[in-house]
Amino acid sequence: MNNSYGKKNITCDVLIIGAGFAGMAACARASELGLKTIMAGNSSQLYFASGLFDLLGVYPLDPGTLLTNPETGLDLLKKEMPDHPYSKTGFKPILKSFDFIIDYLRSAGLEYETSKGRNISVLTAAGTFKPTFSVPETIKKCQMIKKSKNLLIIDFKGLTGFSAGQIAAQLKEKLNSVHTLSIELVPDKTVLHPMHLASMFENDIFLEKIAKKISNCDCKADLLGMPAVCGINKSLNILTKLEKMTNLDIFEIPMMPPSIPGLRLKNAFERQFAKQFNKTRIQFLSQAEIKSEIINENEFILSAVNQNMETRIKAECVVLASGRFQSGGLYAHRKKILEPVFNLPVHQPAHRNLWHHRNLFEKQGHLINTSGIETDNVFRPVNTDGSIFHKNLYAAGAILAHNDWARLKSGSGVSALSAFTAVNDFYNSHRPSADNSNDGKSV
């Protein structure tokens, strides 16, 4: 027996299970409203996030229409997919949830750009363009590509998953002039990790070295695209310095995970949580397995177990933002899909042989990607008869049913909307009406 194993009891207003984007959004909103909050989960999930905020990028799914105006696509989606999470609300509440997140991150020093309710076309590491709703400021100048006379794409030898040549080959069909530059920083065949490269960019001497190599390129470029490794902290300041050194407009191009923009997003949330600690006493339980023990009418009692501690949590409200399969929010049993914390009913195909099509790239998608928790209009899970499971239990993000977010390009939007709505609903329904009218916090 491990003698260092300990036990403790804690109480909170809101327990958030999951520390991906939906969990972070819920924690941000709860802390802003002054709710005592505990978040249990692994925030390293955000290393897999691109850092882009998708609202609705593709609809209809067949033939895969790329949307410039997500509001138009949303109107059609609500008619054709009445069970989708977006069908519980309108366009303005989605915008309001994004506005909150963007303002919250701005307070933490991470700036995001939007385009007046329309999608932004972002260049990817595959050389294709992806519609998204909001982008980090370091990426926004990709919108200048169509106006650019001479585009230069740079890469770094040893940095896997990013090839300036591959991107240029795709772009040359659309642009008149695309140049490439490959910068060597490490010996041949040495792997260059994105996080290590990003930290190197925070050194002014290194930055001057890179600027000189770019300036020596004989291509007369006026716009530069580079992998998204321009620093971990204060990335916009670093990119602005590089622009001044090279006299070029510069934008970052999102890469495959591990994602530096995702790391910046994680760090920004955590910085702001730390600022608000004295106000709300946010507590974090990392790498803990959550189990439900007792559910009463007005509270939940759960246990959180990690390697050396068992924490008993008494919470008035729970937001289940635990994701799907990879993060453990859903568990694929041999014959059916389960939700492991509360054993909630899971919407899923009737039989396992219907989970996937034989063709990986099936145009209709795979039914397993629409599995998840069904909810009412404020994202409280419902039983199979449509009754709510518990008045203070909410679900948010990827765990929600009827949302093939990877195909719809809707992941961040559904996460932001559901987390924002859930916390607001709990806050408003548990404060006396006199308080709601006087403190300015009711939503």
CORQUI-V617980 format. One record per residue. N is the residue number from 0. RES is the residue in three letters. D_CENTER is the distance of its C-alpha to the mean C-alpha in Angstrom with 1 decimal. Layout:
N | RES | D_CENTER
N | RES | D_CENTER
This chain:
0 | MET | 39.6
1 | ASN | 37.3
2 | ASN | 39.0
3 | SER | 35.9
4 | TYR | 34.0
5 | GLY | 33.5
6 | LYS | 32.7
7 | LYS | 31.6
8 | ASN | 31.0
9 | ILE | 28.5
10 | THR | 27.8
11 | CYS | 25.1
12 | ASP | 24.3
13 | VAL | 20.8
14 | LEU | 19.5
15 | ILE | 15.8
16 | ILE | 15.5
17 | GLY | 12.2
18 | ALA | 10.2
19 | GLY | 6.7
20 | PHE | 4.1
21 | ALA | 7.1
22 | GLY | 9.6
23 | MET | 8.9
24 | ALA | 9.1
25 | ALA | 12.2
26 | CYS | 13.6
27 | ALA | 13.4
28 | ARG | 15.3
29 | ALA | 17.7
30 | SER | 18.6
31 | GLU | 19.3
32 | LEU | 21.5
33 | GLY | 23.4
34 | LEU | 22.6
35 | LYS | 23.3
36 | THR | 20.1
37 | ILE | 19.5
38 | MET | 16.2
39 | ALA | 16.8
40 | GLY | 14.6
41 | ASN | 13.5
42 | SER | 10.9
43 | SER | 11.5
44 | GLN | 9.0
45 | LEU | 6.6
46 | TYR | 9.6
47 | PHE | 8.6
48 | ALA | 5.4
49 | SER | 7.4
50 | GLY | 6.5
51 | LEU | 7.4
52 | PHE | 6.7
53 | ASP | 8.6
54 | LEU | 11.0
55 | LEU | 13.7
56 | GLY | 14.7
57 | VAL | 17.4
58 | TYR | 20.1
59 | PRO | 22.6
60 | LEU | 21.3
61 | ASP | 24.9
62 | PRO | 25.8
63 | GLY | 22.1
64 | THR | 22.5
65 | LEU | 20.1
66 | LEU | 19.7
67 | THR | 20.6
68 | ASN | 20.7
69 | PRO | 18.0
70 | GLU | 20.3
71 | THR | 23.0
72 | GLY | 20.9
73 | LEU | 19.8
74 | ASP | 23.5
75 | LEU | 24.4
76 | LEU | 21.5
77 | LYS | 22.7
78 | LYS | 26.3
79 | GLU | 25.6
80 | MET | 22.9
81 | PRO | 23.9
82 | ASP | 22.1
83 | HIS | 18.6
84 | PRO | 16.4
85 | TYR | 16.7
86 | SER | 20.5
87 | LYS | 20.7
88 | THR | 20.3
89 | GLY | 20.8
90 | PHE | 19.1
91 | LYS | 19.9
92 | PRO | 18.0
93 | ILE | 14.8
94 | LEU | 15.6
95 | LYS | 16.6
96 | SER | 13.3
97 | PHE | 11.6
98 | ASP | 14.7
99 | PHE | 14.4
100 | ILE | 10.9
101 | ILE | 12.2
102 | ASP | 15.5
103 | TYR | 14.3
104 | LEU | 12.7
105 | ARG | 15.9
106 | SER | 17.9
107 | ALA | 16.4
108 | GLY | 17.3
109 | LEU | 14.2
110 | GLU | 15.0
111 | TYR | 13.2
112 | GLU | 15.4
113 | THR | 15.8
114 | SER | 18.8
115 | LYS | 20.5
116 | GLY | 18.6
117 | ARG | 18.7
118 | ASN | 16.5
119 | ILE | 16.7
120 | SER | 17.8
121 | VAL | 16.2
122 | LEU | 18.2
123 | THR | 16.7
124 | ALA | 18.3
125 | ALA | 20.2
126 | GLY | 21.9
127 | THR | 20.6
128 | PHE | 18.9
129 | LYS | 15.7
130 | PRO | 15.2
131 | THR | 12.1
132 | PHE | 12.3
133 | SER | 11.4
134 | VAL | 11.6
135 | PRO | 12.4
136 | GLU | 16.2
137 | THR | 16.9
138 | ILE | 15.9
139 | LYS | 17.6
140 | LYS | 21.0
141 | CYS | 20.3
142 | GLN | 21.6
143 | MET | 25.0
144 | ILE | 25.4
145 | LYS | 27.6
146 | LYS | 29.8
147 | SER | 30.1
148 | LYS | 33.5
149 | ASN | 32.7
150 | LEU | 29.2
151 | LEU | 29.0
152 | ILE | 26.3
153 | ILE | 26.5
154 | ASP | 25.4
155 | PHE | 26.5
156 | LYS | 28.7
157 | GLY | 27.4
158 | LEU | 23.7
159 | THR | 22.8
160 | GLY | 20.5
161 | PHE | 21.3
162 | SER | 24.7
163 | ALA | 26.0
164 | GLY | 28.7
165 | GLN | 26.6
166 | ILE | 24.6
167 | ALA | 27.9
168 | ALA | 29.5
169 | GLN | 27.1
170 | LEU | 27.3
171 | LYS | 31.1
172 | GLU | 31.5
173 | LYS | 29.9
174 | LEU | 30.9
175 | ASN | 34.4
176 | SER | 33.8
177 | VAL | 31.1
178 | HIS | 32.0
179 | THR | 30.5
180 | LEU | 31.0
181 | SER | 30.3
182 | ILE | 30.6
183 | GLU | 32.0
184 | LEU | 31.1
185 | VAL | 31.9
186 | PRO | 34.8
187 | ASP | 34.7
188 | LYS | 32.7
189 | THR | 30.8
190 | VAL | 27.1
191 | LEU | 25.1
192 | HIS | 21.9
193 | PRO | 19.0
194 | MET | 18.7
195 | HIS | 22.5
196 | LEU | 22.7
197 | ALA | 20.2
198 | SER | 22.3
199 | MET | 25.4
200 | PHE | 24.3
201 | GLU | 24.6
202 | ASN | 28.3
203 | ASP | 30.4
204 | ILE | 33.0
205 | PHE | 30.5
206 | LEU | 29.0
207 | GLU | 32.6
208 | LYS | 33.3
209 | ILE | 30.4
210 | ALA | 31.5
211 | LYS | 35.0
212 | LYS | 34.1
213 | ILE | 32.2
214 | SER | 35.1
215 | ASN | 37.6
216 | CYS | 36.1
217 | ASP | 38.7
218 | CYS | 36.6
219 | LYS | 36.8
220 | ALA | 33.0
221 | ASP | 31.7
222 | LEU | 27.9
223 | LEU | 26.1
224 | GLY | 22.9
225 | MET | 21.8
226 | PRO | 19.1
227 | ALA | 16.2
228 | VAL | 18.1
229 | CYS | 19.7
230 | GLY | 19.5
231 | ILE | 17.1
232 | ASN | 18.4
233 | LYS | 19.6
234 | SER | 18.5
235 | LEU | 19.5
236 | ASN | 22.9
237 | ILE | 23.4
238 | LEU | 22.6
239 | THR | 25.0
240 | LYS | 27.6
241 | LEU | 27.4
242 | GLU | 27.9
243 | LYS | 31.0
244 | MET | 32.3
245 | THR | 32.1
246 | ASN | 32.7
247 | LEU | 29.9
248 | ASP | 26.8
249 | ILE | 23.8
250 | PHE | 20.3
251 | GLU | 17.8
252 | ILE | 16.8
253 | PRO | 13.5
254 | MET | 14.6
255 | MET | 14.1
256 | PRO | 12.8
257 | PRO | 13.5
258 | SER | 11.3
259 | ILE | 12.8
260 | PRO | 10.3
261 | GLY | 7.7
262 | LEU | 10.7
263 | ARG | 11.5
264 | LEU | 8.4
265 | LYS | 9.3
266 | ASN | 12.9
267 | ALA | 12.6
268 | PHE | 11.5
269 | GLU | 14.2
270 | ARG | 16.7
271 | GLN | 16.5
272 | PHE | 16.9
273 | ALA | 19.9
274 | LYS | 21.4
275 | GLN | 21.3
276 | PHE | 22.7
277 | ASN | 26.3
278 | LYS | 25.4
279 | THR | 23.4
280 | ARG | 23.8
281 | ILE | 20.3
282 | GLN | 20.9
283 | PHE | 18.7
284 | LEU | 19.8
285 | SER | 18.4
286 | GLN | 19.1
287 | ALA | 21.0
288 | GLU | 21.9
289 | ILE | 22.0
290 | LYS | 25.0
291 | SER | 26.3
292 | GLU | 30.0
293 | ILE | 31.2
294 | ILE | 30.1
295 | ASN | 32.3
296 | GLU | 32.4
297 | ASN | 30.9
298 | GLU | 29.1
299 | PHE | 27.4
300 | ILE | 28.6
301 | LEU | 26.4
302 | SER | 26.7
303 | ALA | 24.2
304 | VAL | 25.7
305 | ASN | 25.0
306 | GLN | 27.5
307 | ASN | 29.7
308 | MET | 29.0
309 | GLU | 29.0
310 | THR | 27.6
311 | ARG | 28.8
312 | ILE | 26.6
313 | LYS | 28.0
314 | ALA | 25.4
315 | GLU | 26.1
316 | CYS | 22.8
317 | VAL | 20.1
318 | VAL | 16.5
319 | LEU | 15.7
320 | ALA | 11.9
321 | SER | 12.8
322 | GLY | 11.1
323 | ARG | 13.7
324 | PHE | 16.0
325 | GLN | 14.6
326 | SER | 13.4
327 | GLY | 16.6
328 | GLY | 15.7
329 | LEU | 18.2
330 | TYR | 21.2
331 | ALA | 23.1
332 | HIS | 26.7
333 | ARG | 29.5
334 | LYS | 30.2
335 | LYS | 27.3
336 | ILE | 23.8
337 | LEU | 23.6
338 | GLU | 21.4
339 | PRO | 22.7
340 | VAL | 22.4
341 | PHE | 24.3
342 | ASN | 25.4
343 | LEU | 24.1
344 | PRO | 25.2
345 | VAL | 22.8
346 | HIS | 23.0
347 | GLN | 23.9
348 | PRO | 26.4
349 | ALA | 30.0
350 | HIS | 30.7
351 | ARG | 28.9
352 | ASN | 30.5
353 | LEU | 28.4
354 | TRP | 25.0
355 | HIS | 25.1
356 | HIS | 27.1
357 | ARG | 29.2
358 | ASN | 27.7
359 | LEU | 24.2
360 | PHE | 23.6
361 | GLU | 25.1
362 | LYS | 24.7
363 | GLN | 24.3
364 | GLY | 21.5
365 | HIS | 21.8
366 | LEU | 22.4
367 | ILE | 20.6
368 | ASN | 17.3
369 | THR | 18.2
370 | SER | 19.2
371 | GLY | 18.0
372 | ILE | 19.0
373 | GLU | 20.8
374 | THR | 21.0
375 | ASP | 23.0
376 | ASN | 22.0
377 | VAL | 20.4
378 | PHE | 18.4
379 | ARG | 21.1
380 | PRO | 21.7
381 | VAL | 25.1
382 | ASN | 27.9
383 | THR | 29.4
384 | ASP | 31.9
385 | GLY | 29.2
386 | SER | 29.9
387 | ILE | 27.2
388 | PHE | 26.8
389 | HIS | 26.8
390 | LYS | 26.7
391 | ASN | 24.3
392 | LEU | 21.9
393 | TYR | 18.6
394 | ALA | 15.8
395 | ALA | 12.2
396 | GLY | 9.3
397 | ALA | 10.0
398 | ILE | 13.4
399 | LEU | 14.7
400 | ALA | 17.5
401 | HIS | 18.3
402 | ASN | 14.9
403 | ASP | 14.9
404 | TRP | 11.5
405 | ALA | 11.9
406 | ARG | 15.1
407 | LEU | 14.5
408 | LYS | 11.4
409 | SER | 10.2
410 | GLY | 7.1
411 | SER | 5.1
412 | GLY | 8.8
413 | VAL | 9.9
414 | SER | 7.6
415 | ALA | 8.7
416 | LEU | 12.1
417 | SER | 12.9
418 | ALA | 12.0
419 | PHE | 13.9
420 | THR | 16.7
421 | ALA | 17.2
422 | VAL | 17.7
423 | ASN | 19.8
424 | ASP | 21.9
425 | PHE | 22.7
426 | TYR | 23.6
427 | ASN | 25.8
428 | SER | 27.5
429 | HIS | 28.5
430 | ARG | 30.0
431 | PRO | 33.6
432 | SER | 33.9
433 | ALA | 35.9
434 | ASP | 33.1
435 | ASN | 30.6
436 | SER | 33.1
437 | ASN | 33.8
438 | ASP | 30.9
439 | GLY | 28.7
440 | LYS | 25.6
441 | SER | 25.9
442 | VAL | 23.4
